[in-house]
Amino acid sequence: MIGGNEAIRLVVSDVDGTLVDKQKQLTPATVAAVGRLRAAGLGFTIISARPRSGMMPIAETLAIDAPMGAFNGGTVFTRDGTVLSQHFVEPYVAREMLELVEDEPVDIWVFADDQWYASSDQGAHVDSERLASNQAPVITDDFMSLHDRADKITFVSDEPAVLQRIHERAGSLCNLATVVQSQTYYLDVTALSGNKGAGITALADALDVPLTAVAAIGDQANDLPMFEHAALSIAMAQGPAEVRAKADFVTGGNDADGVAQAIDRMILGAR
């Protein structure tokens, strides 16, 4: 038994760096482990910084009929296309954040209208995002026209100091939005309720499962809010030390079927 006296009944997993390997693929071992989880009577769903378009192939492969959380939980939806809730970045915040980076050496991505808008189709992370979002970017320099309906704004840089500086410059705007890194090279801005703490709560509520019976698996800083809410938190081995330190357990890396290990040893094994 885990989570006080209550057994885990629902597992909520992050996607990139967690459920999929470094090639953004589900491995046979992970698919089989999710099957064993369901056979044992437990629920399974996903939450991710990805847009809905990028989560649908995962949902189809795993036949996830439970609600899922896109944009760190800012949008809750089901596999049949039903949107249960959707929260945009506050327009004022979106406008101010976009103005803030005008002098910063970053690429800009805005997700709105079910499209990925980008300042460039070049760069080390574009091909990866094509896979993660399951679409090609629409190249634009007119991001301000999207400020009133942005699901997510992402600033992209391989220089940690640049993203840290933007985060610090955002100042009080961080009280009006969720500003967090989903990868070491992505700084994401989503709605204030677009965080995985609120997201895992919404998913658990939709499935009528108390948080005292929910396990969360993730690897990055944006997963910490759901670690705080879940009864059981499991971090991936390749995640940052500060994330691993906040988890109840650490499983293998995403290139070593870490989610399958977590399901078999830390969730089903504990039953």
ROLODREN-143325 format. One line per field, with one value per atom (N, C-alpha, C): residue number from 0; atom name; x, y, z. Coordinates in steps of 0.02 Angstrom, whole numbers, plus 32768, in hexadecimal, padded with zeros to 4 digits. Atoms other than C-alpha are relative to their C-alpha. Layout:
% ROLODREN-143325
pos	[NUM;...]
site	[CA;...]
X	[X;...]
Y	[Y;...]
Z	[Z;...]
This chain:
% ROLODREN-143325
pos	[0;0;0;1;1;1;2;2;2;3;3;3;4;4;4;5;5;5;6;6;6;7;7;7;8;8;8;9;9;9;10;10;10;11;11;11;12;12;12;13;13;13;14;14;14;15;15;15;16;16;16;17;17;17;18;18;18;19;19;19;20;20;20;21;21;21;22;22;22;23;23;23;24;24;24;25;25;25;26;26;26;27;27;27;28;28;28;29;29;29;30;30;30;31;31;31;32;32;32;33;33;33;34;34;34;35;35;35;36;36;36;37;37;37;38;38;38;39;39;39;40;40;40;41;41;41;42;42;42;43;43;43;44;44;44;45;45;45;46;46;46;47;47;47;48;48;48;49;49;49;50;50;50;51;51;51;52;52;52;53;53;53;54;54;54;55;55;55;56;56;56;57;57;57;58;58;58;59;59;59;60;60;60;61;61;61;62;62;62;63;63;63;64;64;64;65;65;65;66;66;66;67;67;67;68;68;68;69;69;69;70;70;70;71;71;71;72;72;72;73;73;73;74;74;74;75;75;75;76;76;76;77;77;77;78;78;78;79;79;79;80;80;80;81;81;81;82;82;82;83;83;83;84;84;84;85;85;85;86;86;86;87;87;87;88;88;88;89;89;89;90;90;90;91;91;91;92;92;92;93;93;93;94;94;94;95;95;95;96;96;96;97;97;97;98;98;98;99;99;99;100;100;100;101;101;101;102;102;102;103;103;103;104;104;104;105;105;105;106;106;106;107;107;107;108;108;108;109;109;109;110;110;110;111;111;111;112;112;112;113;113;113;114;114;114;115;115;115;116;116;116;117;117;117;118;118;118;119;119;119;120;120;120;121;121;121;122;122;122;123;123;123;124;124;124;125;125;125;126;126;126;127;127;127;128;128;128;129;129;129;130;130;130;131;131;131;132;132;132;133;133;133;134;134;134;135;135;135;136;136;136;137;137;137;138;138;138;139;139;139;140;140;140;141;141;141;142;142;142;143;143;143;144;144;144;145;145;145;146;146;146;147;147;147;148;148;148;149;149;149;150;150;150;151;151;151;152;152;152;153;153;153;154;154;154;155;155;155;156;156;156;157;157;157;158;158;158;159;159;159;160;160;160;161;161;161;162;162;162;163;163;163;164;164;164;165;165;165;166;166;166;167;167;167;168;168;168;169;169;169;170;170;170;171;171;171;172;172;172;173;173;173;174;174;174;175;175;175;176;176;176;177;177;177;178;178;178;179;179;179;180;180;180;181;181;181;182;182;182;183;183;183;184;184;184;185;185;185;186;186;186;187;187;187;188;188;188;189;189;189;190;190;190;191;191;191;192;192;192;193;193;193;194;194;194;195;195;195;196;196;196;197;197;197;198;198;198;199;199;199;200;200;200;201;201;201;202;202;202;203;203;203;204;204;204;205;205;205;206;206;206;207;207;207;208;208;208;209;209;209;210;210;210;211;211;211;212;212;212;213;213;213;214;214;214;215;215;215;216;216;216;217;217;217;218;218;218;219;219;219;220;220;220;221;221;221;222;222;222;223;223;223;224;224;224;225;225;225;226;226;226;227;227;227;228;228;228;229;229;229;230;230;230;231;231;231;232;232;232;233;233;233;234;234;234;235;235;235;236;236;236;237;237;237;238;238;238;239;239;239;240;240;240;241;241;241;242;242;242;243;243;243;244;244;244;245;245;245;246;246;246;247;247;247;248;248;248;249;249;249;250;250;250;251;251;251;252;252;252;253;253;253;254;254;254;255;255;255;256;256;256;257;257;257;258;258;258;259;259;259;260;260;260;261;261;261;262;262;262;263;263;263;264;264;264;265;265;265;266;266;266;267;267;267;268;268;268;269;269;269;270;270;270]
site	[N;CA;C;N;CA;C;N;CA;C;N;CA;C;N;CA;C;N;CA;C;N;CA;C;N;CA;C;N;CA;C;N;CA;C;N;CA;C;N;CA;C;N;CA;C;N;CA;C;N;CA;C;N;CA;C;N;CA;C;N;CA;C;N;CA;C;N;CA;C;N;CA;C;N;CA;C;N;CA;C;N;CA;C;N;CA;C;N;CA;C;N;CA;C;N;CA;C;N;CA;C;N;CA;C;N;CA;C;N;CA;C;N;CA;C;N;CA;C;N;CA;C;N;CA;C;N;CA;C;N;CA;C;N;CA;C;N;CA;C;N;CA;C;N;CA;C;N;CA;C;N;CA;C;N;CA;C;N;CA;C;N;CA;C;N;CA;C;N;CA;C;N;CA;C;N;CA;C;N;CA;C;N;CA;C;N;CA;C;N;CA;C;N;CA;C;N;CA;C;N;CA;C;N;CA;C;N;CA;C;N;CA;C;N;CA;C;N;CA;C;N;CA;C;N;CA;C;N;CA;C;N;CA;C;N;CA;C;N;CA;C;N;CA;C;N;CA;C;N;CA;C;N;CA;C;N;CA;C;N;CA;C;N;CA;C;N;CA;C;N;CA;C;N;CA;C;N;CA;C;N;CA;C;N;CA;C;N;CA;C;N;CA;C;N;CA;C;N;CA;C;N;CA;C;N;CA;C;N;CA;C;N;CA;C;N;CA;C;N;CA;C;N;CA;C;N;CA;C;N;CA;C;N;CA;C;N;CA;C;N;CA;C;N;CA;C;N;CA;C;N;CA;C;N;CA;C;N;CA;C;N;CA;C;N;CA;C;N;CA;C;N;CA;C;N;CA;C;N;CA;C;N;CA;C;N;CA;C;N;CA;C;N;CA;C;N;CA;C;N;CA;C;N;CA;C;N;CA;C;N;CA;C;N;CA;C;N;CA;C;N;CA;C;N;CA;C;N;CA;C;N;CA;C;N;CA;C;N;CA;C;N;CA;C;N;CA;C;N;CA;C;N;CA;C;N;CA;C;N;CA;C;N;CA;C;N;CA;C;N;CA;C;N;CA;C;N;CA;C;N;CA;C;N;CA;C;N;CA;C;N;CA;C;N;CA;C;N;CA;C;N;CA;C;N;CA;C;N;CA;C;N;CA;C;N;CA;C;N;CA;C;N;CA;C;N;CA;C;N;CA;C;N;CA;C;N;CA;C;N;CA;C;N;CA;C;N;CA;C;N;CA;C;N;CA;C;N;CA;C;N;CA;C;N;CA;C;N;CA;C;N;CA;C;N;CA;C;N;CA;C;N;CA;C;N;CA;C;N;CA;C;N;CA;C;N;CA;C;N;CA;C;N;CA;C;N;CA;C;N;CA;C;N;CA;C;N;CA;C;N;CA;C;N;CA;C;N;CA;C;N;CA;C;N;CA;C;N;CA;C;N;CA;C;N;CA;C;N;CA;C;N;CA;C;N;CA;C;N;CA;C;N;CA;C;N;CA;C;N;CA;C;N;CA;C;N;CA;C;N;CA;C;N;CA;C;N;CA;C;N;CA;C;N;CA;C;N;CA;C;N;CA;C;N;CA;C;N;CA;C;N;CA;C;N;CA;C;N;CA;C;N;CA;C;N;CA;C;N;CA;C;N;CA;C;N;CA;C;N;CA;C;N;CA;C;N;CA;C;N;CA;C;N;CA;C;N;CA;C;N;CA;C;N;CA;C;N;CA;C;N;CA;C;N;CA;C;N;CA;C;N;CA;C;N;CA;C;N;CA;C;N;CA;C;N;CA;C;N;CA;C;N;CA;C;N;CA;C;N;CA;C;N;CA;C;N;CA;C;N;CA;C;N;CA;C;N;CA;C;N;CA;C;N;CA;C;N;CA;C;N;CA;C;N;CA;C;N;CA;C;N;CA;C;N;CA;C;N;CA;C;N;CA;C;N;CA;C;N;CA;C;N;CA;C;N;CA;C;N;CA;C;N;CA;C;N;CA;C;N;CA;C;N;CA;C;N;CA;C;N;CA;C;N;CA;C;N;CA;C;N;CA;C;N;CA;C;N;CA;C;N;CA;C;N;CA;C;N;CA;C;N;CA;C;N;CA;C;N;CA;C;N;CA;C;N;CA;C]
X	[802A;8000;802C;7FDB;803D;7FD0;802B;7FFB;7FD3;8027;7FC6;7FE7;801D;7F4F;7FDD;8025;7F12;802E;7FD9;7F51;7FFB;8001;7F7F;7FCC;8034;7EEE;8008;7FF6;7F2A;8049;7FBC;7FD4;7FFD;7FFD;7FF4;8049;7FBB;8090;800C;7FE5;80F0;8011;7FF1;811B;804A;7FBC;81C1;8032;7FCF;8256;7FE8;801E;81E3;7FE2;8024;8167;8020;7FE1;81C2;804C;7FB7;8279;801C;7FE1;82F5;7FEE;8018;82B1;7FB5;8047;8203;7FD2;8027;81C7;7FEC;8014;8164;8023;7FE0;81C7;7FCE;802C;8174;7FFA;8002;81A3;7FD2;802D;8148;7FB8;8045;80AD;7FE7;8014;80AA;7FF4;8007;80C0;7FBF;8040;802C;7FC7;8032;7FC9;7FF9;8002;7FF8;7FE0;801F;7FC5;7FB5;8048;7F19;7FE2;8018;7F08;7FF8;8005;7F23;7FC9;8037;7E92;8011;7FEB;7EF4;7FF5;8007;7ED4;8043;7FC2;7F58;7FEF;8008;7F61;8040;7FC3;7FDF;7FF3;8001;8006;8042;7FC3;8084;7FFF;7FFA;80C4;7FEE;8012;8099;7FBA;8044;8003;7FD8;802A;7F6F;8017;7FEB;7FAF;803A;7FC7;804E;7FF1;8013;7FF4;7FD5;802F;7F78;8020;7FE3;7FF1;800E;7FF4;8020;7FBE;8042;7F68;7FE5;8019;7F3F;8025;7FD9;7FCD;7FEE;800F;7FA2;7FB5;8049;7EE5;7FE9;8012;7ED4;7FBB;8043;7E1B;7FF3;8006;7E34;8012;7FEB;7E44;804C;7FB8;7EF4;800C;7FF0;7F4D;8037;7FCF;7FA3;8015;7FE6;8009;8005;7FF6;8036;7FBF;8041;7F7E;7FD4;8028;7F42;7FC4;8037;7ED5;7FF5;8013;7E7B;7FD2;8025;7E37;7FFD;8004;7E08;8012;7FE7;7E40;7FD0;8031;7D9E;7FFC;7FFD;7DC9;7FDA;8026;7D5B;802F;7FD8;7DAA;7FD5;8025;7D72;800D;7FEF;7DCC;803C;7FC8;7E44;800E;7FEC;7EA5;8039;7FCD;7F06;802D;7FD6;7F99;7FDB;8020;7F54;801C;7FE7;7F5E;8034;7FCF;7FB8;8043;7FC2;8039;8023;7FE3;8052;8021;7FE4;806D;8041;7FC5;80E7;803B;7FCA;814B;801F;7FE6;815B;802A;7FD8;8197;8041;7FC6;820F;803B;7FCA;8272;8016;7FEE;8281;804B;7FB8;8338;8026;7FE0;835B;800E;7FEE;83B5;7FDC;8028;8328;7FD4;8035;82B6;7FBE;8042;81FE;7FD0;8035;8175;7FC0;8041;80BE;7FD0;8032;8038;7FBB;8043;7F8C;7FD9;802B;7EF8;8013;7FE9;7F3C;8039;7FC6;7FD4;803E;7FBF;808C;801E;7FE3;80CB;8047;7FB9;8189;8023;7FDA;8205;8031;7FD1;8273;7FF1;8005;826D;8044;7FBD;8326;800F;7FED;837D;8002;7FF3;83B1;7FC2;8039;8305;7FC1;803B;8291;7FE9;8014;8295;7FE1;801D;8274;7FB9;8043;81DF;7FCF;802C;819B;7FE3;8018;8190;7FD3;8025;8153;7FBB;8040;80CA;7FD8;8020;80A3;7FE6;8011;809F;803E;7FCA;8110;7FF2;800C;812B;7FE6;8014;80D5;802E;7FCE;815E;7FE0;801D;812F;802C;7FE1;8172;7FCA;8038;80C5;7FDF;801B;80AF;7FCC;802F;8050;7FB8;8044;7FBA;7FE2;8016;7FB0;7FFA;7FF8;7FC0;7FC0;803F;7F07;7FE5;8017;7EFA;8039;7FC5;7FA4;7FF6;8001;7F9E;8043;7FBD;805A;802F;7FC9;80EE;8040;7FC1;8199;803B;7FC2;8242;8036;7FD2;82CB;8047;7FBA;8383;8028;7FD3;8413;802E;7FD8;845E;7FD6;8028;841A;7FFB;8000;844B;7FCE;8030;83DD;7FBA;8043;8341;7FF7;8003;8369;7FF5;8007;837B;7FB9;8045;82D2;7FD0;802B;8282;8004;7FF7;82CA;7FE2;801B;829A;7FB4;804A;81E7;7FE3;8015;81D9;7FBA;8044;8126;7FD2;8029;80E3;7FFA;8001;810D;7FC8;8039;807F;7FBE;803C;8005;8000;7FFA;8040;802D;7FD0;809E;803C;7FC2;8151;8032;7FD6;81BC;8022;7FDC;8239;7FE4;8016;81F3;803A;7FC0;82A2;8035;7FCC;8349;8006;7FFA;833C;7FBE;8042;8282;7FE9;8023;8235;7FB9;8046;8178;7FD8;8030;80F2;7FBB;8044;8044;7FD2;802F;7FA7;8012;7FF1;7FB2;7FE9;8018;7F4A;801E;7FDE;7FB4;8040;7FC8;8025;7FEC;8011;8031;7FE3;8023;7FF6;7FB5;8047;7F4F;7FEA;8012;7F54;7FF2;800B;7F67;7FC2;803D;7EDE;7FC2;8038;7E69;7FF5;8005;7E90;7FE4;8018;7E75;7FB6;8046;7DD1;7FD4;8028;7D94;7FF6;8004;7DB6;7FE6;801B;7D6F;8030;7FCD;7E12;8020;7FE0;7E55;804C;7FB8;7F06;8028;7FDF;7F30;8007;7FFB;7F20;801F;7FE2;7F83;804C;7FB7;8037;8012;7FE9;8097;8047;7FBD;812F;8016;7FE7;819B;804B;7FB7;8248;801A;7FE7;824F;7FDF;8019;822B;7FB5;8048;817D;7FD7;8023;8153;7FFC;7FFF;8176;7FBC;8042;80C7;7FD5;8029;8078;801F;7FE1;80F9;7FE5;8018;80BB;7FB8;8047;8005;7FF3;800C;8016;8014;7FEE;801C;8045;7FC0;80B1;8020;7FDD;8132;803F;7FC9;81B2;8025;7FD8;8240;802A;7FD6;82A2;8049;7FBA;835A;8028;7FD8;8397;7FEA;8018;8335;8031;7FD4;838A;7FFF;7FFA;83C7;7FCB;8031;8350;7FBA;8040;82BC;8000;7FFB;82F7;7FFB;8000;830E;7FBA;8044;8256;7FD1;802B;8214;8005;7FFF;81E5;802F;7FD5;8240;801F;7FE0;82B7;8002;7FFF;82A1;8037;7FCE;830D;7FF3;8006;8328;7FCD;8032;82B1;801B;7FE3;832B;800E;7FF6;832A;7FBD;8044;826D;7FF1;800A;8265;7FB7;8047;81A7;7FE9;8012;8195;801B;7FE3;820B;7FD5;8028;81A4;7FBD;8041;8100;8007;7FF9;8140;801A;7FDE;81AC;7FE1;8014;8168;7FB6;8049;80AF;7FDF;801E;8077;8024;7FDB;8102;7FEC;8014;80C6;7FBC;8043;8019;8002]
Y	[7FC5;8000;803E;7FC2;80AE;8039;7FC6;815B;7FF9;800B;8141;7FB8;8043;80AD;7FEF;8009;80BC;7FE8;801B;8056;802F;7FD8;80AE;7FE5;8013;80AD;8022;7FDA;8128;8014;7FEB;8148;8036;7FC8;81EE;800A;7FFC;81F8;803C;7FD0;8284;7FD9;8021;8260;8004;7FF9;82A6;7FFA;800D;826A;7FCE;802E;81F2;7FC4;8038;8187;7FE9;8011;818F;8003;8000;816F;803E;7FC4;81EB;800B;7FF9;81CA;8011;7FEF;81FD;7FC5;803C;814A;7FDB;802E;80D7;7FBD;8041;8037;7FC8;8039;7F8C;7FF1;800E;7F77;8030;7FCF;8017;7FF1;8011;7FE9;7FC3;803C;7F3E;800E;7FF0;7F87;8025;7FDD;7FFD;7FCD;8035;7F63;7FDA;8024;7F09;802B;7FD2;7FA2;7FFE;8002;7FA1;7FBC;8043;7EE5;7FF8;8002;7F02;802E;7FD6;7F7C;8048;7FBB;801F;802A;7FD2;80B7;801E;7FE2;810B;8039;7FC9;81B4;8029;7FD9;8238;804A;7FB7;82EF;8018;7FED;8350;804A;7FBC;83F8;8000;8005;83B8;801C;7FF0;83F7;7FC0;803A;8384;7FD6;8024;8357;7FD1;802A;8312;7FC8;8034;82AB;7FCA;802F;8258;7FBE;8040;81D6;7FD3;8027;81A0;7FE3;8016;8198;7FC8;8034;812F;7FBE;803D;80B4;7FDE;801C;809E;7FFA;8003;80AA;8022;7FDB;812F;8021;7FE2;8157;802F;7FD2;81B7;8047;7FBB;8276;8006;7FF3;82B4;804B;7FB9;8359;8017;7FE0;83BD;8043;7FBF;845C;8002;8006;8423;7FFE;8003;840A;803B;7FC5;84B0;7FED;801B;844B;7FB8;8044;83AE;7FE8;8018;8344;7FB4;8048;8295;7FEC;8019;8228;800B;7FF5;8244;8049;7FBA;82FD;802F;7FD5;833E;8027;7FD6;83D1;800D;7FF9;83CE;8043;7FBD;846E;801A;7FE1;84E9;8045;7FC1;8578;801F;7FDE;85F6;8029;7FD0;865F;8042;7FBE;8703;802E;7FD7;877A;8034;7FCE;8801;7FDF;8023;8782;7FEB;8015;873D;803A;7FC5;87EB;8017;7FE9;881C;7FD0;8030;877B;8003;7FFB;878D;803F;7FC3;8840;7FF9;8009;8809;7FE0;8026;8797;801F;7FE2;880F;8009;7FF7;882B;7FC2;803D;8778;7FD0;802F;86F5;7FBD;803D;8676;7FF7;800D;8622;8002;7FF9;863F;7FCF;802B;85BE;8012;7FF4;85E2;7FCB;8032;855C;801E;7FE2;859F;7FE5;8018;8569;7FBB;8043;84B7;8000;7FF9;84F5;8011;7FEE;8504;8037;7FC7;85B1;800A;7FFB;85C9;8039;7FCA;8653;7FE5;801E;85D8;7FB5;8049;8528;7FE0;8019;8515;7FFB;8006;84E7;7FB8;8044;844F;7FDC;8020;8430;7FFF;7FFC;844D;7FBA;8043;839A;7FD8;8022;8359;8018;7FE5;83CC;7FEB;801B;8393;7FBD;8041;82E6;8008;7FF8;8320;801E;7FDF;8390;7FE0;8024;8320;8031;7FD0;83B5;8029;7FD4;842C;8047;7FBC;84DF;802E;7FC9;8574;803A;7FCC;85F6;8045;7FBD;86A6;802D;7FD0;8743;802C;7FDB;8781;7FD9;8026;872E;8028;7FD7;87C2;7FF4;800D;8794;7FC2;803E;86F2;8009;7FF7;8740;7FF3;8008;872F;7FB8;8045;8673;7FCE;802C;8627;7FCB;8037;857C;7FFB;8004;857F;802B;7FDC;85EF;7FDF;8020;859E;8028;7FE0;85F4;7FCA;8037;8583;8019;7FEF;8590;7FC8;8031;851A;8020;7FDD;859D;8007;7FFD;8580;8046;7FBD;8630;802D;7FD7;867B;7FF4;8010;861F;8016;7FE9;8645;804B;7FB7;86FE;8014;7FF1;86FF;7FF3;8012;86A8;8036;7FCC;8728;8042;7FC1;87BB;8000;8005;877B;801A;7FE3;87AB;7FEF;800A;87C3;7FDE;8024;8779;7FB6;8047;86D0;7FF3;8009;86F0;7FFB;8000;86F9;7FC9;8037;8663;7FCB;8034;85C0;8006;7FF7;85DF;7FCD;8038;8542;7FDE;8024;84DB;7FB9;8044;843E;7FD5;801F;8415;8034;7FD0;8464;8039;7FCE;84C3;8020;7FE1;84F3;8024;7FDD;8579;800B;7FFF;8565;8032;7FD4;85E4;7FE5;8017;859D;8026;7FE0;85D6;7FF0;800B;85E5;7FBA;8043;8546;7FCB;802F;84F7;7FE7;801E;84A0;7FB9;8047;83E7;7FF0;8009;83FC;8006;7FF8;8441;7FCC;8030;83CB;7FBB;8043;832A;7FFF;7FFB;8367;7FFB;8002;8384;7FB9;8044;82D8;7FCF;802B;8282;800C;7FF0;82DE;7FE4;8019;82B0;7FB5;8049;81F9;7FE9;800F;8204;7FD5;8022;81CA;8034;7FD0;8223;8003;7FFA;8266;7FD2;8030;81F2;7FBB;8040;8164;800A;7FEF;81B6;7FFE;8000;8196;802C;7FD5;8212;7FEE;8010;81F0;803A;7FC8;827C;8008;7FF9;82BE;8048;7FBC;837D;802D;7FD1;8418;800A;7FF6;8429;7FC6;8039;837F;8006;7FFB;83B7;8011;7FF4;8400;7FC1;803D;8356;7FD0;8027;8302;8015;7FE6;8373;7FEB;8011;8342;7FB5;8048;8288;7FDC;8028;8203;7FE0;8021;81B2;8023;7FDE;820C;7FD9;8027;81B7;8029;7FD9;8211;7FD2;8025;81D6;8009;7FFF;81AD;8037;7FCE;8228;8047;7FBD;82BB;8026;7FD8;834B;7FE9;8017;8326;801F;7FDE;83A6;7FE3;8022;834B;7FBC;8042;829F;8005;7FF7;82E3;800A;7FF2;8313;7FC4;803A;8268;7FCC;8036;81D6;7FC8;8034;815E;8019;7FF2;8166;7FBE;803B;80EB;8007;7FFC;80C8;803A;7FCA;8144;7FF1;800B;815D;7FD6;802C;80FF;7FBA;8041;806C;7FE6;8016;8050;800F;7FEC;80B0;7FFF;8001;80BF;7FB8;8047;8003;7FE7;8013;7FEA;801B;7FE0;8064;7FDC;8022;800E;7FBC;8044;7F5F;7FFC;8007;7F80;802E;7FCE;801C;8008;7FFA;8015;7FBC;8042;7F64;7FD6;8026;7F1B;8011;7FEA;7F81;7FE6;8019;7F35;7FB8]
Z	[8000;8000;8000;8004;7FD5;8007;7FF9;7FFA;803C;7FC4;80AF;8000;7FFF;80B8;7FBF;803F;8004;7FC9;8037;7F71;7FC4;803D;7ECF;7FD0;8030;7E55;7FBC;803E;7DD0;7FFA;800F;7D7F;7FCB;802F;7D29;7FED;8017;7CBE;7FD3;8030;7C6B;7FC0;803F;7BB5;7FEE;8018;7B77;803A;7FCB;7BDC;8033;7FD0;7C36;7FDD;801E;7BD7;7FBF;8040;7B30;8006;7FFE;7B0B;7FDD;801C;7AC3;7FB6;8045;7A14;7FFE;7FF9;7A53;7FF0;800F;7A41;8040;7FCC;7AB2;7FF3;8009;7ACE;800D;7FF2;7ACD;804A;7FB8;7B84;8025;7FE0;7BB4;7FEF;8014;7B50;8026;7FDC;7BA1;804A;7FB9;7C50;800D;7FF9;7C37;7FFB;8005;7C02;8041;7FC0;7CA3;8036;7FD0;7D06;7FFA;800C;7CB7;8014;7FEF;7CCD;804B;7FB7;7D87;801A;7FEC;7D88;800E;7FF4;7D90;7FC1;8037;7D24;7FEB;8019;7CB8;7FD1;802E;7C63;7FFD;800B;7C2B;8007;7FFC;7C48;7FE4;8025;7BE1;7FEE;801C;7BA7;7FB5;8047;7AF8;7FF2;8014;7A97;7FF7;800A;7A7B;7FC4;803C;79CD;800E;7FF0;7A18;8030;7FD1;7A9B;7FE1;801E;7A28;7FE8;8014;79DD;803C;7FC3;7A8E;8019;7FE8;7ABF;7FD5;802D;7A25;800C;7FF6;7A41;8041;7FBE;7AF9;800D;7FF9;7ADC;8041;7FC4;7B63;7FF5;8004;7B79;803A;7FC8;7C1B;7FE9;800F;7C18;8005;8002;7BF1;8007;7FF7;7C14;7FD0;802C;7B8B;801E;7FE8;7BA7;804C;7FB8;7C57;8026;7FDF;7C7D;7FF1;8012;7C35;7FD5;8027;7BBE;8014;7FF0;7BF6;7FCA;803B;7B68;8000;8008;7B33;7FB9;8041;7AA2;7FC7;8035;7A43;7FEA;8014;7A36;802C;7FD2;7AC2;802E;7FD3;7B1E;803E;7FC1;7BD4;8021;7FE6;7C06;7FDA;8025;7BB5;801F;7FE2;7C03;7FD8;8026;7B9C;802F;7FDC;7BD6;8002;7FFA;7C18;7FC9;8038;7B80;8014;7FE9;7BE4;800C;7FF2;7C1D;7FC0;8040;7B6E;7FDC;8021;7B28;8022;7FDB;7BB2;7FF8;8008;7BA4;7FBB;8044;7AE8;7FF8;8002;7AFD;8026;7FD5;7B84;7FDC;8020;7B0F;7FBD;8041;7A7C;7FF9;8003;7AAA;8018;7FE8;7AE0;7FC6;8036;7A73;8007;7FFA;7A75;7FC2;8030;79F9;8026;7FE1;7A1B;7FDF;8018;7A0C;8024;7FE1;7A2A;7FE6;8011;7A2D;8009;7FFF;7A00;7FC5;8037;7996;7FE8;8011;799A;7FCE;802C;793A;8028;7FE4;7962;7FD5;8022;7931;8019;7FEC;7930;7FDB;801F;790D;7FCD;8030;78AC;7FFB;8007;7866;8003;7FF6;788A;804A;7FBA;792B;8017;7FE8;7990;8018;7FE1;79DA;7FD4;802C;7946;7FEB;8016;7906;8039;7FC6;79B5;800D;7FF4;79C7;7FC9;8035;791F;8015;7FE8;796B;803C;7FC1;7A15;7FF4;800C;79CF;7FC8;8037;793B;7FCA;8035;78C4;7FEE;8016;7864;8018;7FE9;789E;7FCA;802C;7850;8010;7FF3;783E;7FFD;7FFC;7873;802B;7FD2;78C4;8021;7FE5;78F5;8039;7FC7;799E;8027;7FDA;79E6;7FEB;8017;797C;8021;7FDE;79E2;804B;7FB8;7A8E;8028;7FDB;7ABA;7FFF;8003;7A9A;8002;7FFC;7AC1;8035;7FD1;7B11;8024;7FE3;7B2C;7FD7;8020;7B06;8018;7FED;7B03;7FE5;8014;7AFF;7FFF;800C;7ABB;7FFE;8000;7AE3;8021;7FE2;7B08;8034;7FCD;7B7C;803F;7FC3;7C2C;801E;7FE3;7C61;7FDD;8025;7BD9;801A;7FE8;7C12;8049;7FBA;7CC8;8003;8002;7C9E;7FED;8014;7C46;8039;7FC7;7CD9;8036;7FCC;7D51;7FEA;8019;7CE2;7FFF;8001;7CDC;8041;7FC1;7D93;8014;7FE7;7DCC;7FCE;8031;7D29;8013;7FEB;7D76;8032;7FD4;7DF0;7FDA;802A;7D5E;7FCC;8030;7CFA;801E;7FEE;7D0B;7FD3;8026;7CD4;801A;7FE7;7CDE;7FC6;8034;7C7D;7FFA;800F;7C2B;7FE9;800F;7BED;8012;7FED;7C14;7FCD;8035;7B6F;7FEE;800B;7B76;803F;7FCB;7BE3;7FE8;8014;7BD9;8028;7FDF;7C00;7FF0;8009;7C1A;8030;7FD3;7C73;8049;7FB9;7D30;8016;7FEF;7D3D;7FD2;802D;7CB3;8020;7FDE;7D2F;8013;7FF7;7D54;8044;7FC1;7E06;7FF7;800F;7DCE;7FCE;8033;7D3A;801C;7FE4;7D9E;802C;7FD8;7E12;7FD4;802F;7D7E;7FE4;801B;7D36;8034;7FCA;7DDD;800D;7FF4;7DF7;7FC8;8038;7D48;8003;7FFC;7D6E;8044;7FBE;7E1E;802A;7FD9;7E6C;802E;7FD3;7F08;7FF4;800A;7EFE;802E;7FD3;7F8E;7FE1;8023;7F0F;7FBB;8041;7E80;8004;8008;7E4A;7FC4;8036;7DDD;7FED;8019;7D70;7FD3;8029;7D25;8006;8002;7D06;8005;8004;7D01;8034;7FCE;7D69;7FFB;8007;7D20;801B;7FE2;7D6B;804D;7FB7;7E1E;801F;7FE2;7E3C;8005;7FF9;7E18;8032;7FCA;7E88;8044;7FC0;7F13;800F;7FF7;7EF7;8003;8004;7ED5;8041;7FC6;7F5C;7FF7;8010;7F05;7FC5;8036;7E9B;7FED;801A;7E2C;7FCC;802F;7DD2;7FD4;802E;7D3C;8011;7FEC;7D55;7FDE;8024;7CD1;800F;7FF0;7D1A;802B;7FD6;7D75;8048;7FBB;7E25;802D;7FD6;7E70;7FF8;800B;7E22;8021;7FE1;7E59;804C;7FB7;7F09;801C;7FE9;7F13;7FF9;800D;7EDF;8038;7FCF;7F4F;7FE9;801C;7EDB;7FBF;8040;7E46;7FD9;802B;7DB7;7FCC;8035;7D1E;7FD1;8030;7C92;7FCA;8034;7C01;7FC6;8032;7B90;801D;7FE0;7C0B;801A;7FED;7C15;8049;7FBB;7CB8;8016;7FED;7CB5;800B;7FF7;7C9F;8043;7FBF;7D33;8039;7FCB;7D9C;8009;7FFC;7D71;8021;7FE7;7D96;8048;7FBF;7E2E;8036;7FCD;7E85;8007;7FFD;7E5C;8007;7FFB;7E35;8036;7FCE;7EA1;8047;7FBC;7F37;8013;7FF2;7F27;8017]
